[in-house]
Amino acid sequence: MLIRLCVFLCGLRYVAGLVVRLEAGERECFMIEVTAGAAVSGNYELIKPNDKAKPLSVTVSSEDAEKALYANHGSPDGTFAFDVKDGG
């Protein structure tokens, strides 16, 4: 089972991309600094689903992690988008 997570950070002056590939059972946590007012969007996809695959969980949160900006558990693919209120 291979998982691909793509996050695109779109600001007024630049566009950046990030691709993360994980093997079955792996977990990844990373932080990306984004300026206030930037638009953030991304998508994720379970590349090789099978009957033995565990449910995929994706959570996007702010640095203080008080509340998830996006969370999904069990879907093999999805997209998210939001505008950044505070930079950081």
Secondary structure, 3 states (H helix, E strand, C coil): CEEEEEEEEECCCCEEEEEEEEECCCCCCCCCCCCCCCEEEEEEEECCCCCCCCCCEEEEECCCCCCEEEEEECCCEEEEEEECCCCC
